[in-house]
Amino acid sequence: MQAGKRALEAGPPGGDGSEMMAKRHQPDMDAPPSKVLLIRNLPRNINESEIKQALQPWTQPGIDLRMFHNPSTGQAFVEFPDEGASTHALSYIRQGHVAVRGVRFVGCYSTKQQVVTNQERHKDCRVLLVYVTNIAYPVELEVIHTIFSKYGFVEKIVSFQKAPRTYQALVQFSAPNEAMGAMVTLNGRNIYDGCNTLQVQPSKLSELSVRVNNSRSRDYTNPNLPTDEPPDERGGGIMGQSPNRSVPNGSLGSNFTNTPTSDPSSMSHHGHPSQYQGQGGHPGMPMSPFQQQFPNQSDQFGRLSLSAIPNELRFLKQENPNTQGTPVIMIYHLDPSNLNHPDKLFNLFSQFGVVERVKIFRDKPDTAMIQFSDQFYATLAQHHLHNVTVWNKTLQITFSRNFEVRLPPAGAETTEDMQRTKAYSQKEQRCSGGDEQEMQKYLKNVCKPSNWLFIGNLEDHIQEDDIRMHLSPFGHPKTVQFKRPQGPTARHMMAVVEMNSLEESFSIVMNCHNTRLKERSMKISFSKQGMVQ
């Protein structure tokens, strides 16, 4: 418990004690020459690589500067190869010739003779404490996962909201070197241009404990965890607390498991009192903002019943909050040369649900609106296609403020607006959506885009060459394997096809779905499968 309390008393950022070290090392303008410089007046959102790049002219090629950077104080200790290099660099700094992001460095000799780097100081640390400040766009757990996964395998993430404009998360890697690489590279970086700034520092926790996989916590090593708290354990706010414990749900590691519930510090991490203390889900307590957004999340997903939603998809309502409950999504950064007709967008997005209307903007041909029959389908499409890069463009998908896509007025059949806006009937859909069992089977096969395609509704005598020839205007399959119908409801031949690229997969889905091969219309979608055994 003492270890846990010490961790709580360390304040962010710099809660690892580095701030105290920097304060003890006050600038000494009369310090003797040293190969270590104390650099001050650094922007808070700068990272180590930017500092090193600014000072690189005074080092030998191929030699990396040793550095201890403390973003919270705007200071860094930098160790040069020798005193000559540090002296040369300091003279330029004092003349005001060294700056980053328009801010000039201030420097002096340090009384230190060597620098212990962040990596060395925290060589056993694999849990990072992440702050997102200067928030202009919502921060989601999956965004954090996507960013940090580039530096290693992320095992667990726990997130919670410190204040309306500060998001906080704990990120656990599988190895310390991965965690340190992410910290050094990402600290001070912006998720979006000019906003949503990352501040990353080591955590004193050695292991995160995650009990539920939802929008606030996730264990990527255990996908079988429940997707929400039991009714008697639902807490308030972003994290939520159990009524019998004041530890945020799924957040803190072994140091905190025995923390008394009467200790208010147990509601925080690294010294921050929780704004959700006292909202542990007791009878009579007001609903949290999260619960207010989704008051019936355990019973309904839009108009779909919970039983129609596969277990692995039930977390989507929480991770991709569609707060207005709109069935309409906005798609940005389309490639106008390829996604230039409503039918192509229909073929692509109807994989994720019943598409009723599609509109491509006349003045912005890289922007479109899709109206689904249900808000859950919109959430499903946003989850699977947001941030997918195809034809060198990264799709951005958001929930619209509108609840419908308006059709052009009557008599506008010949106008460009009519050509860019289209309504679709039930007969054109991949799935009727009326039968619950059929809907569940359909949703289980929904997946993110890949090089693998599923082709259904084929005639029994179709040959591989028939498929290759039919698809050839849009791509050339690497492999084609047929799948014989199985089960009482399976009637037609199917195939799994591997394409050479994601672009080819997109082209075939958009252009070949619902086209006729022999006497039947092909049904084409992205596939979860590799080669069919």
N, C-alpha and C positions, 0 to 999 in steps of 0.2 A: 504493500500500500504506500510505503514511503517513496518507492521509486515512481509510482504513479503520480503522487502528489508533487514530486519534484518536476516531473514532466509538465504538469499542469501549470506550475508557477513560472515556466519559461515563456516569455511573451513573443509573439510573431511580429514581423519576420525577424530572423536572427535569434529565435528561441533556443538555439543550440549553444548559447553562451558566447557566440562570436561578437555580439554587440558589446558585451562587457569588455572583451579583449580589445576591441577597437577603441573603446573609451579610455581604457587604461593606457593605450599607446597614443598619447596626445602628441600632436605635431611638434617636433623639436627642430626649429630652423637652424640651430647651432650644432646639430648632431654631426659627427664625423662622417666622411664619405663611406658609403656602404653600397653593396650591389643590390640591396633591397630598398625600394622606394615605397613610401606611403602616398597613394594617390587619393585625393579627396575631390569633393564637388562633382561626383559622378551622378548622372541621372538615375533615378530609382528603377527605371525599367530597362536599364542597360544590362547586357549579359557579358560573360567572360570573353567570348570570342570577339566581341566588338572592342573590348579593352585591349586585348592582345593584338588585334589588327592595327589599332591606332599606334601601338608601341613597337610594332614589328620592324620598322626601319632601323631600330637601334639594336637589333639582335642579328646573329649570324643565320644565314639560310639553313633551314632544317632543324633549328633549335627552338624548342617551344618554351615560352616563358612560364615560370612557376608562379602561381597566383593563389591568393586567398581573397575572395571577393565577398563582401557583406552588403547586399543591396539595401538593407534597411537603414544603414548609416551613410550610404553613398561613398563608401571607402573600399580600397583594395590594397593589399600588400603585393608588390610585384618584385620577383627576384630575377635579375638580369644575369647573363653569363659571367660578368665581371664588373668591377667598379667603373672601368672606362665606359662601358656601355650605359650603365645607369647614370653616370655623370653627364654624358652626352645627351641622353634623353631628358634629364632634369633641366638642363639649360634651355632646351626647346620648350619644355612645359612652362618654365618661369617666364619665357618670352611670349607665352600665350599662343604658341603655334600648334598645340595638340588639343584637339577637340573631337567630341562625338555627339552627333545629333544637335549640333550648334552650341554645346556646352563645353567650355574650356576646362581642361584638367588643372587642378592645383596639386602641387607635389612637394615633397621634401625627402631627405634621407631618413631612413628608419634606423632605429637602434638595433633592430633585428639583423642577423647575419644570414638567416635562411628562412624560407617560407614553407609551412606545412599546408598543402593544398586541401581543398574541400574533399577531394577523393580520398586522400590519405587520412584526413581527420575522421572521416565517416566510412572507412573501408568495409565495415561490416553492415552498413545500413542498406536496407532494401525497401524501406517504407519512406515515401516522400509526403511532405505536407505542402499542399498546393493551394494558393489563393488566386482567385480571379477578381481583379479590381477594374475600375473604370468600365463597368459593364454597360454596354449599349444594346447587346443582343442576349437573349436568354442562353444560359449555360446548361447543358444537359450532360448527364453522366456518360453517355455514349460519345459525346464530343471529346471529353477528357480521355476516354479509352482510346479513341482513334488517334489522338495526338501522341499519347505516351507509348502506344504500342509500336511506334516506329523505332523505339530504342530497346525493345526487348519484350519478353512475355509478361504481360500484366496479369497477375493472379487475382487481385481483389481491388475494388474501389469502394470507398464509402464517402458520401458527400453530405454536406449540410450547409445551410444558409446562415452566415453570421449576422448579416445585416442586409437591408434591401439591395445594396449595391456591392456586396462582397459575397462571393461564393467560395466555399472551402471544401477541399476533398483530401482524403488520404489515399495514396496510390501505392500498392504493394507489388514490387517486381519479383521475379523468381531468383534474381541474382543481384548482389550489391553493385557490380560494375555496370549493369544495365540502369539501375536507379541513378547512379552518379552521372552516367552519360546523359541521361534525360535531364537531370538537374542543371548540369553545366550548359547544355544546349538551349534549353527552353526557358530558363529563368530570365525574365525581362522581356520575353517575346510577346507579341500581340496575336491573339487568335484571329481577329479580324483587323483590317487596316485601321490603326489609330485607336483601337478600343479593345476591351476584354483582355487586359494585360495579365500575364501569368507571373506569379511570384512563387518560386519553388525552393524549398529548403529541406534538409533532412528531418525526419521525425525521430523521436526517441522511442517510438513503438517498434517492437520487433516483429509483431504479427498482428494482422487484423482479423477480427472475428465477424463473419457475415452470417446472418441467420435467414435472410430473405433476399431473393433476387428481384429487385424492382427498380424504380427510377432513382432511388437514393443509395442503394448498395447492391453490389453484385460480386459474386464469387465465380470467376471464369473457369475455375477448376472443378466446380460442382454445379452443373446446370440443373440438377434435380432438386435444388432447394425450392421451397414454396415461393410463390410470386407475390404474396402479400401477407401481412401479419394476421393471426387469428383475430376475431372480433374483440376479444378481451384484451388484446395487446396493441391495439391501434393507438398510436401516439399522435401528438400534434405536430404541426409544422412540417419541415422538410424531412427531419430524421424520425421523430416519434420516439416515445419512451414506453417501456413496459410499465404497468401500474405497480409492479413489485420491485422494479429496479429503476434507478435514475440514469443508467448508462444509455446513451442514444442507441437506437435499435441497429445492431449490426455494425457498430462503429469502432469500438475500442478493443485493444488487445488484452493480453493476460495481465498487464500491470493494473488493470482497472476492474477486474472481475470481482474483487472483494471490497470495492469502495463503498462505504456506508451511504445509504440513500439520504441521510440527513446532511451530508456534506455538499454544500452548493457547488463546490468546485468540480464535483463529479459530473456536472452537466456540461462540461466544456473540455476542450482539448488545447494544450499549450497555452493555458491561461485565459481563455475567452469564455465568460459566462454564456450559457445557452439562452437564447431568447425564447426557447420553448419549455423552459423549466416550469413544472406545475401543470403541464398539459398532457398528463400521462394517460388519458383515456378513461378517467373515472366517470361514473354516472353523473350527469348534470354538467359536465364540462362542455364548453362550446366547441363546435367542429373546427378543425384546423383549416387553413386556406386550401390545403391539398384535398381534404375531405369535402370542402365546399365545392371545389371544382368538379369532383366526381362523386356525388353523394350516393349514387347507386352503382358504383363500379363493380360490386360483387354480384350484381344481378343482371345488368344490362350493358351491352356494348352497342350504343345507338339503338336501332330497332332489332338487332340480333340478340338472341338469348345467349347467355353464358355457355350453355351446353353445346352450342354450335361452334364455339371458338376452341380450337386445340389448345392444350395447356401451354405449349411453348409460345403462343401468341397472346396470352392473356396479360402479359406485362406491357404490351405496346401502349395501352391507354394511359399508362403512367409515365413511360419513358418518352413518349411523343405526345405530350398533352395538347389535345385539341380543345382548348378551353371554351371556345364558343360552340363546339359541337357542330361545326359546319361540314357538309359533305363535299365542299369545293376546295381544291388545291390550286396554287399558283406554281407554274414551272418556269424557271429562268435559265438562261444560257443554253437554250436549244441550238442545234446546228441547223440553220434555215435551209441549207442545201440538202439535208437528209430528212429532217422532221418538218416537212413543208405542207402536210395535208392532214386534216382531222382524222381520216381513216388510219393513218400511220400511228398517230398518238392513241387512237382507240385500241388498235391491236396491241400496243405496248402496255397501256395502263389497264386494259380489261383483264390482264392476268391477276390483278389484285382486287377485283370486285366488279360489280355491275356499273358500267359507265353509261350515263344517260346523255351527257352533252359534252362537246369539246369545242373550244374556241381558241384560235390562233390570232393574236393581235395584228392588225394591219400595219400599224405604225411601228410595232416592235415584233418583228417576225421571229425573234428568239424567245418570245414569251407566250405562254398559253395558260388557259384555265381548263380544268377537268372537273366535271360534276359527277359524283357517284350517287348511287341510290341510298347510301348509308354513310354516316360519318366514320364508321370503323374501316370501311374500304379506303377512305381518304387517308386515315392514319396508317394503314397497311402500306399503301403506295408511297407515302412520305418516308416511312421507315426503310423501305427496300431500295428506293431510287435516289434519295437525297445524297448528294456528294459523290454520285457515280460519275466517273470521267469516261466520256466516249467522244470520239472524233476531236480530241484535244480540248474538249469543253466539259467543265464540271457542272452537272445539273444541280440547281438549287431549288428545293421544293418547300414551300411554306403553306400554311393554312390560310385560306382567303377570309376576308371579313364578310364576303357575300355568301348567301346560302343557295344561290342558283346562278347558272350561266344563262343570260338572256339571249333569246334567239332574235335574229333580224326581223323587222316587221314584215307582215304579209306583202307579197308582191315584190320582194327584194331578191327573187331567185337568181337574177342575172348579175347582181352586184358582187363585188369582191368580198363584202362582209358575209354574204351567204355562202360563198365558197370556203370561207375560213371558219364558219360556225356550223355545227351539225348536231342533230339529235339522233339517238340510236334506240331502236326498238328492242323489246325483250328477245325477239327471235335472233338478233345479232349477237347476243351475249354468249360468253363461254359457259356460264352457269346460270340457271334460272334464279337461284337464291331462295326459292320457295320451300324446298325440302331440306329440313335441318340436317339429316344424315348426308345428303348429297353435298350440302354446303361445307360440312366439317371435312369430308374427304377432299373437297376442292381446296380448302384453305390449308390443309396439311402439306400440299404440294407447292404452295407459294414459296418463292425463294428469291434471293438477290440475283442480279444478272451474272452470267458466267459464259464460258465458251461452250457449255453443254446445253443442248436443246432437246426437248421432248416433243415428238410428233405423234399425234393420235388420229384416230378415225381413218386409218388406211385400209385399203382393200387387201384381202388375203393374198392375192397373187402379185402384189407390188414387189418389184425387185429393187436392189440397191441402186442400180443405174437409173431407174426411174426417179428416185429421190434426188440423186446427184444432178441429173439434168434439170429437174424442176427448180432446184435451188441455185443453179449455176450463175444466173444473172446477179446474184447478191452475195455469193460466197461458195467456197469449195470445201466440203466436209473432209476432215482428216479421217474420221471413222464413222461408220454407220452400223449399228447393231439393232436387229429386230427383236421385239419383245412380244411373245405370243400372249394372247388374251388369257387371263386367269380369273377364276371366280365366276359366280353365277351372273354378275352384272356386266362383265367384260365381254364385248361382242366383236371388236374390231382389232386388227393388227396395229401395233404401235412400234415406234423406233426411238432410239436415243442416238443423237448425232453430236459429234464433237467438231466444232469449228476452229479455225485458225486464230481467231481474235474475237475480242468482245464486240468490235465494230461489225464483224460479219454476223455475229449472233443477233445484234440489234437489227441489222438490215433485214435478216430473214424473218424475225418476229414481226417487224413492221410491214413488210411487203408480201410475205407469203402466208401468213395466218389467214385462214378462211378462204384461201384460193383452192381451186379444184385440181386434184390429181386423179386422173381417170374419172370415176363417177362419184367421188366423195370429196368434201371440203376438208382440207387438212387443218388440224388444230395444233398450233405451235406455241410453246411457252418455254421459258428457261427451266432447266432441270437441276434438281439436287444431285442427280446421280452422275457417276463416272461411267465407265464401261459396264454394261449390263452383263451379269454372270449367267 
